[in-house]
Amino acid sequence: MSCGRSSTLARPMISAMQSIVTRISNRELVGLSSCRAFSSGSNAALIKLLRERTGAPMKDVKAALLQCDWDSEAAFTELRKKGLAAAGKKAGRVAADGLLGVALQQERRAAAVVEINSETDFVARNDLFQHLVSQVARAALSVDSIPGSQAEAAVINLQALEAAKIELNHPKLSGESTISDAVAEVASIMGENVKLRRGFFLSSSTGVVASYLHSSTQAGLARVAGLLTLEPAISDSQSGDHQAELSSLGESLAMHIVAQRPLFLSKDLVAPEALQHERDILTSQALGSGKPANVIDKMVAGRLSKYMQEVALLEQKYVLDEAKTVKSVLNEFAKQFQKQYNIGRFVRVEVGEGIQREEKNFAAEVAAQAA
């Protein structure tokens, strides 16, 4: 297939035949040298640069470069003809919509949640996109993660996750590929910027892992998710005959996490910088009242206590019964089943949180498309 090189058909027949023979010989030599040089830094760098420029899957970038004798501009043109360079142009657009994928593996007492973003809810509702999210979540169960501090979930290594392989089985896209390439392929098919943003992992050796998915489109997919582990106070203790009740409690607490947005597990684990930041704000507010210093100190202390109750999970009012706290719910369960369980780690994830959405100027957008 041509990569845009000049034709020799306008030359006399004999000259053309000689040129063709010469080019075939040269092409063979170029092919041999290219094969030898593929592992060299220069060709690897070409693949990297063209992949970053286009957003196309690595296998397609490599194939285009080989086809075009490592001419990056010609390869770029070939990728554009195939529609594979489109995703790169969209990479600068904000992807703040999307879905969460949650995968549970009860035999390992493990769970993973991943966030994959799209630009619009339209793509998030597409079955190909949802298939991708589900497969990536399953793969995340087996990828290395960075342990979280205190009661936080482990953070999945995104580089390792992108390099992991998945098997897609969808009418529009099937076969094995790396997650990075699969995301790029889906972006090209959907015509939007699609991005694997983050992932978290939780596991328990003797307890349970529970989850709650809010605004769930289908099993394992949602826009908001809460996950936690419930650990026996005695490490070698097993859940025994109350496994169903423990799982139900875990799901209710995961629902609470989604609804109440706790930032820390307990008062003792509130980050010092967060506490100081809140103290500074409350002090400034109290000083405006013009009251004596001793009164201001009491005002700040009281408001700090309320802040702790709002951000510390164990201190929060239980969403299913506000007469109780989460801590008291755990204690009641311990009395009923003669076995104490504590929340080990938890995480709340919401699609698009923390992403600054761009303000769209509809008139400018229409004008740009018409230009």
C-alpha positions as a Markdown table, in Angstrom:
| # | Residue | x | y | z |
|---|---|---|---|---|
| 1 | Met | 0.0 | 0.0 | 0.0 |
| 2 | Ser | 1.3 | 3.5 | -0.8 |
| 3 | Cys | 2.4 | 5.9 | 1.9 |
| 4 | Gly | 2.3 | 9.0 | -0.4 |
| 5 | Arg | 5.6 | 8.4 | -2.3 |
| 6 | Ser | 5.9 | 9.7 | -5.9 |
| 7 | Ser | 4.9 | 7.3 | -8.7 |
| 8 | Thr | 7.2 | 6.2 | -11.6 |
| 9 | Leu | 4.3 | 5.4 | -14.0 |
| 10 | Ala | 4.9 | 8.5 | -16.1 |
| 11 | Arg | 8.4 | 7.4 | -17.1 |
| 12 | Pro | 9.2 | 5.3 | -20.2 |
| 13 | Met | 8.4 | 1.6 | -19.7 |
| 14 | Ile | 12.1 | 0.4 | -19.7 |
| 15 | Ser | 13.1 | 3.1 | -17.2 |
| 16 | Ala | 10.1 | 2.3 | -15.1 |
| 17 | Met | 11.0 | -1.4 | -15.0 |
| 18 | Gln | 14.5 | -0.6 | -14.0 |
| 19 | Ser | 13.3 | 1.8 | -11.3 |
| 20 | Ile | 10.9 | -0.9 | -9.9 |
| 21 | Val | 13.7 | -3.5 | -9.7 |
| 22 | Thr | 16.0 | -1.0 | -8.0 |
| 23 | Arg | 13.3 | 0.0 | -5.6 |
| 24 | Ile | 12.5 | -3.6 | -4.7 |
| 25 | Ser | 16.2 | -4.2 | -4.0 |
| 26 | Asn | 16.5 | -1.1 | -1.9 |
| 27 | Arg | 13.2 | -1.9 | -0.1 |
| 28 | Glu | 14.6 | -5.3 | 0.8 |
| 29 | Leu | 17.7 | -3.7 | 2.2 |
| 30 | Val | 15.7 | -1.0 | 4.0 |
| 31 | Gly | 13.4 | -3.8 | 5.4 |
| 32 | Leu | 16.4 | -5.7 | 6.7 |
| 33 | Ser | 18.0 | -2.7 | 8.3 |
| 34 | Ser | 14.7 | -1.7 | 9.8 |
| 35 | Cys | 14.2 | -5.1 | 11.3 |
| 36 | Arg | 17.7 | -4.9 | 12.8 |
| 37 | Ala | 17.2 | -1.4 | 14.0 |
| 38 | Phe | 13.7 | -1.9 | 15.5 |
| 39 | Ser | 15.1 | -2.6 | 18.9 |
| 40 | Ser | 17.3 | 0.5 | 18.7 |
| 41 | Gly | 16.5 | 3.7 | 20.5 |
| 42 | Ser | 15.7 | 5.7 | 17.4 |
| 43 | Asn | 12.9 | 3.5 | 16.1 |
| 44 | Ala | 11.5 | 2.9 | 19.6 |
| 45 | Ala | 11.5 | 6.7 | 20.1 |
| 46 | Leu | 9.6 | 7.1 | 16.8 |
| 47 | Ile | 6.9 | 4.7 | 18.0 |
| 48 | Lys | 6.6 | 6.5 | 21.3 |
| 49 | Leu | 6.4 | 10.0 | 19.7 |
| 50 | Leu | 3.8 | 8.9 | 17.0 |
| 51 | Arg | 1.7 | 7.1 | 19.6 |
| 52 | Glu | 1.7 | 10.2 | 21.8 |
| 53 | Arg | 0.8 | 12.4 | 18.8 |
| 54 | Thr | -2.1 | 10.2 | 17.6 |
| 55 | Gly | -3.3 | 8.3 | 20.6 |
| 56 | Ala | -3.5 | 5.2 | 18.4 |
| 57 | Pro | -2.8 | 1.7 | 19.7 |
| 58 | Met | 0.9 | 0.7 | 19.7 |
| 59 | Lys | 0.5 | -2.2 | 17.3 |
| 60 | Asp | -1.1 | 0.1 | 14.7 |
| 61 | Val | 1.6 | 2.7 | 15.2 |
| 62 | Lys | 4.3 | 0.1 | 14.7 |
| 63 | Ala | 2.5 | -1.3 | 11.6 |
| 64 | Ala | 2.1 | 2.1 | 10.0 |
| 65 | Leu | 5.8 | 2.9 | 10.6 |
| 66 | Leu | 6.9 | -0.4 | 9.1 |
| 67 | Gln | 4.6 | 0.1 | 6.2 |
| 68 | Cys | 6.0 | 3.5 | 5.5 |
| 69 | Asp | 9.7 | 2.7 | 6.1 |
| 70 | Trp | 9.8 | 4.6 | 9.4 |
| 71 | Asp | 8.7 | 7.8 | 7.8 |
| 72 | Ser | 6.7 | 9.3 | 10.7 |
| 73 | Glu | 4.8 | 11.9 | 8.6 |
| 74 | Ala | 3.7 | 9.2 | 6.1 |
| 75 | Ala | 2.8 | 6.9 | 8.9 |
| 76 | Phe | 0.8 | 9.7 | 10.5 |
| 77 | Thr | -1.1 | 10.1 | 7.3 |
| 78 | Glu | -1.8 | 6.4 | 7.1 |
| 79 | Leu | -3.2 | 6.4 | 10.6 |
| 80 | Arg | -5.4 | 9.3 | 9.8 |
| 81 | Lys | -6.8 | 7.5 | 6.8 |
| 82 | Lys | -7.7 | 4.6 | 9.0 |
| 83 | Gly | -9.3 | 6.9 | 11.6 |
| 84 | Leu | -6.7 | 5.9 | 14.2 |
| 85 | Ala | -5.2 | 9.3 | 14.7 |
| 86 | Ala | -8.5 | 10.8 | 15.8 |
| 87 | Ala | -8.2 | 10.0 | 19.5 |
| 88 | Gly | -5.0 | 12.0 | 19.8 |
| 89 | Lys | -6.8 | 15.2 | 18.8 |
| 90 | Lys | -9.4 | 14.6 | 21.5 |
| 91 | Ala | -6.8 | 14.0 | 24.2 |
| 92 | Gly | -6.9 | 17.7 | 25.2 |
| 93 | Arg | -10.6 | 17.7 | 25.8 |
| 94 | Val | -11.8 | 17.2 | 29.3 |
| 95 | Ala | -13.1 | 13.8 | 30.1 |
| 96 | Ala | -15.1 | 14.2 | 33.3 |
| 97 | Asp | -18.0 | 11.8 | 32.8 |
| 98 | Gly | -17.7 | 8.0 | 32.6 |
| 99 | Leu | -18.2 | 5.1 | 34.9 |
| 100 | Leu | -16.8 | 3.2 | 37.8 |
| 101 | Gly | -16.1 | -0.5 | 37.5 |
| 102 | Val | -16.2 | -2.6 | 40.7 |
| 103 | Ala | -14.9 | -6.2 | 40.8 |
| 104 | Leu | -15.3 | -8.5 | 43.8 |
| 105 | Gln | -13.5 | -11.8 | 44.4 |
| 106 | Gln | -15.0 | -13.3 | 47.5 |
| 107 | Glu | -12.7 | -16.3 | 47.6 |
| 108 | Arg | -9.7 | -14.0 | 47.9 |
| 109 | Arg | -11.7 | -11.5 | 50.0 |
| 110 | Ala | -10.6 | -8.8 | 47.6 |
| 111 | Ala | -12.2 | -5.9 | 45.6 |
| 112 | Ala | -11.0 | -3.4 | 43.1 |
| 113 | Val | -12.7 | -0.2 | 41.8 |
| 114 | Val | -11.5 | 1.7 | 38.7 |
| 115 | Glu | -12.6 | 4.9 | 37.1 |
| 116 | Ile | -12.7 | 5.3 | 33.3 |
| 117 | Asn | -13.7 | 8.7 | 32.1 |
| 118 | Ser | -15.5 | 9.8 | 28.9 |
| 119 | Glu | -16.5 | 13.3 | 27.8 |
| 120 | Thr | -20.3 | 12.6 | 27.8 |
| 121 | Asp | -22.9 | 10.5 | 29.5 |
| 122 | Phe | -23.9 | 9.3 | 26.0 |
| 123 | Val | -20.6 | 7.3 | 25.8 |
| 124 | Ala | -20.8 | 6.2 | 29.4 |
| 125 | Arg | -24.1 | 4.5 | 28.6 |
| 126 | Asn | -22.7 | 2.8 | 25.5 |
| 127 | Asp | -22.4 | -1.0 | 25.9 |
| 128 | Leu | -18.8 | -1.1 | 24.4 |
| 129 | Phe | -17.6 | 1.4 | 26.9 |
| 130 | Gln | -19.3 | -0.5 | 29.7 |
| 131 | His | -17.8 | -3.7 | 28.6 |
| 132 | Leu | -14.3 | -2.1 | 28.7 |
| 133 | Val | -14.9 | -0.8 | 32.2 |
| 134 | Ser | -16.0 | -4.2 | 33.5 |
| 135 | Gln | -13.0 | -6.0 | 32.0 |
| 136 | Val | -10.5 | -3.4 | 33.3 |
| 137 | Ala | -12.0 | -3.7 | 36.8 |
| 138 | Arg | -11.6 | -7.5 | 36.7 |
| 139 | Ala | -8.0 | -7.1 | 35.6 |
| 140 | Ala | -7.3 | -4.6 | 38.4 |
| 141 | Leu | -7.8 | -7.4 | 41.0 |
| 142 | Ser | -4.4 | -8.9 | 39.9 |
| 143 | Val | -2.3 | -5.7 | 39.4 |
| 144 | Asp | 0.2 | -4.3 | 41.9 |
| 145 | Ser | -1.0 | -1.6 | 44.2 |
| 146 | Ile | 0.6 | 0.9 | 46.6 |
| 147 | Pro | -0.5 | 0.3 | 50.2 |
| 148 | Gly | -2.6 | 3.1 | 51.6 |
| 149 | Ser | -1.8 | 4.8 | 54.9 |
| 150 | Gln | -3.9 | 4.2 | 58.0 |
| 151 | Ala | -7.4 | 3.2 | 56.9 |
| 152 | Glu | -7.1 | 4.1 | 53.2 |
| 153 | Ala | -7.5 | 1.7 | 50.3 |
| 154 | Ala | -4.4 | 0.7 | 48.3 |
| 155 | Val | -3.9 | 2.8 | 45.2 |
| 156 | Ile | -3.5 | 0.7 | 42.0 |
| 157 | Asn | -0.4 | 1.2 | 40.0 |
| 158 | Leu | -1.8 | 2.8 | 36.8 |
| 159 | Gln | 1.2 | 2.1 | 34.7 |
| 160 | Ala | 1.0 | -1.6 | 35.6 |
| 161 | Leu | -2.7 | -1.6 | 35.0 |
| 162 | Glu | -2.4 | 0.0 | 31.6 |
| 163 | Ala | 0.2 | -2.7 | 30.6 |
| 164 | Ala | -2.0 | -5.5 | 31.8 |
| 165 | Lys | -3.8 | -7.5 | 29.1 |
| 166 | Ile | -7.6 | -8.0 | 28.8 |
| 167 | Glu | -9.8 | -10.0 | 26.5 |
| 168 | Leu | -12.6 | -8.0 | 24.9 |
| 169 | Asn | -15.6 | -9.8 | 23.5 |
| 170 | His | -17.8 | -7.3 | 21.8 |
| 171 | Pro | -19.2 | -7.1 | 18.3 |
| 172 | Lys | -17.4 | -3.8 | 17.7 |
| 173 | Leu | -14.1 | -4.8 | 19.4 |
| 174 | Ser | -12.8 | -8.2 | 20.3 |
| 175 | Gly | -9.5 | -9.9 | 21.0 |
| 176 | Glu | -6.6 | -9.6 | 23.5 |
| 177 | Ser | -4.7 | -6.3 | 24.0 |
| 178 | Thr | -3.2 | -4.2 | 26.7 |
| 179 | Ile | -5.6 | -2.0 | 28.6 |
| 180 | Ser | -3.8 | 1.1 | 27.2 |
| 181 | Asp | -4.4 | 0.0 | 23.7 |
| 182 | Ala | -8.0 | -1.1 | 24.4 |
| 183 | Val | -8.8 | 2.4 | 25.9 |
| 184 | Ala | -7.3 | 4.0 | 22.8 |
| 185 | Glu | -9.4 | 1.8 | 20.5 |
| 186 | Val | -12.6 | 2.6 | 22.3 |
| 187 | Ala | -11.8 | 6.3 | 22.2 |
| 188 | Ser | -11.3 | 6.0 | 18.4 |
| 189 | Ile | -14.6 | 4.1 | 18.0 |
| 190 | Met | -16.6 | 6.4 | 20.3 |
| 191 | Gly | -15.1 | 9.6 | 18.9 |
| 192 | Glu | -14.4 | 11.0 | 22.4 |
| 193 | Asn | -11.5 | 11.3 | 24.8 |
| 194 | Val | -11.5 | 8.2 | 27.0 |
| 195 | Lys | -9.1 | 8.0 | 29.9 |
| 196 | Leu | -8.3 | 5.4 | 32.6 |
| 197 | Arg | -8.0 | 7.8 | 35.6 |
| 198 | Arg | -7.5 | 5.8 | 38.8 |
| 199 | Gly | -8.1 | 2.6 | 40.7 |
| 200 | Phe | -8.2 | 1.3 | 44.3 |
| 201 | Phe | -7.8 | -2.1 | 45.9 |
| 202 | Leu | -9.0 | -3.6 | 49.2 |
| 203 | Ser | -8.5 | -7.1 | 50.7 |
| 204 | Ser | -9.0 | -8.9 | 54.0 |
| 205 | Ser | -7.4 | -12.0 | 55.3 |
| 206 | Thr | -10.1 | -13.1 | 57.7 |
| 207 | Gly | -12.9 | -10.6 | 57.4 |
| 208 | Val | -15.2 | -9.5 | 54.5 |
| 209 | Val | -15.0 | -7.0 | 51.7 |
| 210 | Ala | -18.3 | -5.2 | 51.0 |
| 211 | Ser | -19.4 | -2.6 | 48.4 |
| 212 | Tyr | -22.4 | -0.5 | 47.5 |
| 213 | Leu | -22.9 | 1.0 | 44.1 |
| 214 | His | -25.1 | 4.1 | 43.6 |
| 215 | Ser | -26.6 | 5.0 | 40.3 |
| 216 | Ser | -25.7 | 1.5 | 39.0 |
| 217 | Thr | -26.3 | 0.9 | 35.3 |
| 218 | Gln | -25.7 | -2.8 | 35.6 |
| 219 | Ala | -23.9 | -5.2 | 37.9 |
| 220 | Gly | -20.5 | -3.9 | 38.8 |
| 221 | Leu | -20.9 | -0.5 | 37.2 |
| 222 | Ala | -21.9 | 2.8 | 38.8 |
| 223 | Arg | -21.2 | 6.5 | 39.1 |
| 224 | Val | -20.6 | 6.4 | 42.9 |
| 225 | Ala | -19.2 | 3.5 | 44.9 |
| 226 | Gly | -18.3 | 2.8 | 48.5 |
| 227 | Leu | -16.1 | -0.1 | 49.6 |
| 228 | Leu | -14.8 | -1.3 | 52.9 |
| 229 | Thr | -13.3 | -4.2 | 54.8 |
| 230 | Leu | -14.7 | -5.5 | 58.1 |
| 231 | Glu | -12.0 | -7.2 | 60.2 |
| 232 | Pro | -12.5 | -9.4 | 63.2 |
| 233 | Ala | -11.0 | -7.8 | 66.4 |
| 234 | Ile | -9.2 | -11.2 | 67.0 |
| 235 | Ser | -7.1 | -11.7 | 63.9 |
| 236 | Asp | -7.6 | -15.5 | 63.7 |
| 237 | Ser | -11.3 | -15.3 | 64.2 |
| 238 | Gln | -13.7 | -16.4 | 61.4 |
| 239 | Ser | -17.2 | -15.1 | 60.6 |
| 240 | Gly | -18.7 | -18.6 | 61.1 |
| 241 | Asp | -22.5 | -18.9 | 61.1 |
| 242 | His | -23.2 | -15.1 | 60.8 |
| 243 | Gln | -21.5 | -14.6 | 57.4 |
| 244 | Ala | -24.8 | -13.4 | 55.8 |
| 245 | Glu | -25.4 | -10.9 | 58.6 |
| 246 | Leu | -21.9 | -9.7 | 58.4 |
| 247 | Ser | -22.1 | -9.2 | 54.6 |
| 248 | Ser | -25.4 | -7.3 | 55.1 |
| 249 | Leu | -23.8 | -5.0 | 57.7 |
| 250 | Gly | -20.9 | -4.4 | 55.3 |
| 251 | Glu | -23.2 | -3.4 | 52.5 |
| 252 | Ser | -25.2 | -1.1 | 54.7 |
| 253 | Leu | -22.0 | 0.6 | 55.9 |
| 254 | Ala | -20.8 | 0.9 | 52.3 |
| 255 | Met | -24.1 | 2.7 | 51.5 |
| 256 | His | -23.4 | 5.0 | 54.5 |
| 257 | Ile | -20.0 | 5.8 | 53.1 |
| 258 | Val | -21.5 | 6.8 | 49.8 |
| 259 | Ala | -24.2 | 9.0 | 51.4 |
| 260 | Gln | -22.1 | 10.6 | 54.2 |
| 261 | Arg | -18.8 | 11.1 | 52.5 |
| 262 | Pro | -16.4 | 10.4 | 55.4 |
| 263 | Leu | -12.8 | 11.6 | 55.0 |
| 264 | Phe | -11.2 | 9.7 | 57.9 |
| 265 | Leu | -11.9 | 6.5 | 59.8 |
| 266 | Ser | -11.8 | 8.0 | 63.3 |
| 267 | Lys | -11.1 | 11.2 | 65.2 |
| 268 | Asp | -7.6 | 10.0 | 66.0 |
| 269 | Leu | -6.9 | 9.6 | 62.2 |
| 270 | Val | -8.0 | 13.0 | 61.1 |
| 271 | Ala | -5.0 | 14.5 | 59.3 |
| 272 | Pro | -3.2 | 17.2 | 61.4 |
| 273 | Glu | -3.1 | 19.5 | 58.4 |
| 274 | Ala | -6.9 | 19.1 | 57.8 |
| 275 | Leu | -7.5 | 19.8 | 61.5 |
| 276 | Gln | -5.3 | 22.9 | 61.5 |
| 277 | His | -6.9 | 24.2 | 58.4 |
| 278 | Glu | -10.4 | 23.9 | 59.9 |
| 279 | Arg | -9.2 | 25.4 | 63.2 |
| 280 | Asp | -7.8 | 28.5 | 61.4 |
| 281 | Ile | -11.1 | 29.0 | 59.5 |
| 282 | Leu | -13.2 | 28.6 | 62.7 |
| 283 | Thr | -10.9 | 30.9 | 64.6 |
| 284 | Ser | -11.3 | 33.6 | 62.0 |
| 285 | Gln | -15.0 | 33.2 | 62.1 |
| 286 | Ala | -15.2 | 33.4 | 65.9 |
| 287 | Leu | -12.9 | 36.5 | 66.1 |
| 288 | Gly | -15.5 | 38.3 | 64.0 |
| 289 | Ser | -18.0 | 37.9 | 66.8 |
| 290 | Gly | -16.1 | 40.3 | 69.1 |
| 291 | Lys | -16.4 | 38.0 | 72.1 |
| 292 | Pro | -13.6 | 37.5 | 74.7 |
| 293 | Ala | -10.7 | 35.2 | 74.0 |
| 294 | Asn | -11.8 | 32.5 | 76.5 |
| 295 | Val | -15.3 | 32.4 | 74.9 |
| 296 | Ile | -13.7 | 32.2 | 71.4 |
| 297 | Asp | -11.6 | 29.2 | 72.5 |
| 298 | Lys | -14.7 | 27.4 | 73.6 |
| 299 | Met | -16.5 | 28.2 | 70.4 |
| 300 | Val | -13.7 | 26.9 | 68.3 |
| 301 | Ala | -13.4 | 23.7 | 70.4 |
| 302 | Gly | -17.1 | 23.0 | 70.1 |
| 303 | Arg | -17.1 | 23.6 | 66.3 |
| 304 | Leu | -14.0 | 21.4 | 65.9 |
| 305 | Ser | -15.8 | 18.6 | 67.8 |
| 306 | Lys | -18.7 | 18.9 | 65.3 |
| 307 | Tyr | -16.3 | 18.9 | 62.4 |
| 308 | Met | -14.8 | 15.6 | 63.7 |
| 309 | Gln | -18.3 | 14.1 | 63.8 |
| 310 | Glu | -18.9 | 15.1 | 60.2 |
| 311 | Val | -15.7 | 13.8 | 58.7 |
| 312 | Ala | -14.7 | 10.8 | 60.9 |
| 313 | Leu | -16.6 | 7.7 | 59.8 |
| 314 | Leu | -17.0 | 6.1 | 63.2 |
| 315 | Glu | -18.4 | 9.3 | 64.7 |
| 316 | Gln | -20.9 | 10.0 | 62.0 |
| 317 | Lys | -24.7 | 9.5 | 62.6 |
| 318 | Tyr | -25.6 | 6.2 | 60.9 |
| 319 | Val | -27.5 | 6.9 | 57.7 |
| 320 | Leu | -30.1 | 4.2 | 58.3 |
| 321 | Asp | -30.8 | 5.3 | 61.9 |
| 322 | Glu | -29.5 | 8.7 | 63.0 |
| 323 | Ala | -30.1 | 7.9 | 66.6 |
| 324 | Lys | -27.0 | 5.8 | 66.3 |
| 325 | Thr | -23.4 | 6.3 | 65.3 |
| 326 | Val | -21.4 | 4.0 | 63.0 |
| 327 | Lys | -19.3 | 3.0 | 66.1 |
| 328 | Ser | -22.5 | 2.1 | 68.1 |
| 329 | Val | -23.8 | 0.0 | 65.1 |
| 330 | Leu | -20.6 | -2.1 | 65.2 |
| 331 | Asn | -20.8 | -2.5 | 68.9 |
| 332 | Glu | -24.5 | -3.7 | 68.7 |
| 333 | Phe | -23.4 | -6.3 | 66.1 |
| 334 | Ala | -20.7 | -7.5 | 68.4 |
| 335 | Lys | -23.2 | -7.9 | 71.3 |
| 336 | Gln | -25.6 | -9.8 | 69.1 |
| 337 | Phe | -23.1 | -12.3 | 67.6 |
| 338 | Gln | -20.5 | -12.3 | 70.4 |
| 339 | Lys | -17.8 | -11.2 | 68.0 |
| 340 | Gln | -16.3 | -7.7 | 67.4 |
| 341 | Tyr | -15.7 | -6.5 | 63.9 |
| 342 | Asn | -13.9 | -3.2 | 63.0 |
| 343 | Ile | -13.7 | -1.3 | 59.8 |
| 344 | Gly | -10.3 | -1.9 | 58.4 |
| 345 | Arg | -10.1 | 0.2 | 55.3 |
| 346 | Phe | -12.6 | 2.1 | 53.2 |
| 347 | Val | -12.9 | 4.2 | 50.1 |
| 348 | Arg | -15.5 | 6.3 | 48.4 |
| 349 | Val | -15.2 | 7.0 | 44.7 |
| 350 | Glu | -17.3 | 9.2 | 42.5 |
| 351 | Val | -17.0 | 9.7 | 38.8 |
| 352 | Gly | -15.4 | 13.0 | 37.8 |
| 353 | Glu | -14.8 | 14.3 | 41.4 |
| 354 | Gly | -11.9 | 16.7 | 41.4 |
| 355 | Ile | -11.9 | 17.2 | 37.6 |
| 356 | Gln | -12.5 | 20.8 | 36.5 |
| 357 | Arg | -15.1 | 20.8 | 33.8 |
| 358 | Glu | -14.5 | 23.3 | 31.0 |
| 359 | Glu | -17.2 | 25.9 | 30.5 |
| 360 | Lys | -18.6 | 25.5 | 27.0 |
| 361 | Asn | -19.4 | 28.4 | 24.7 |
| 362 | Phe | -22.0 | 27.0 | 22.4 |
| 363 | Ala | -21.8 | 29.8 | 19.8 |
| 364 | Ala | -18.1 | 29.5 | 19.6 |
| 365 | Glu | -18.3 | 25.7 | 19.3 |
| 366 | Val | -20.7 | 26.0 | 16.4 |
| 367 | Ala | -18.5 | 28.6 | 14.7 |
| 368 | Ala | -15.4 | 26.4 | 15.2 |
| 369 | Gln | -17.2 | 23.4 | 13.6 |
| 370 | Ala | -18.4 | 25.5 | 10.7 |
| 371 | Ala | -14.9 | 27.0 | 10.0 |
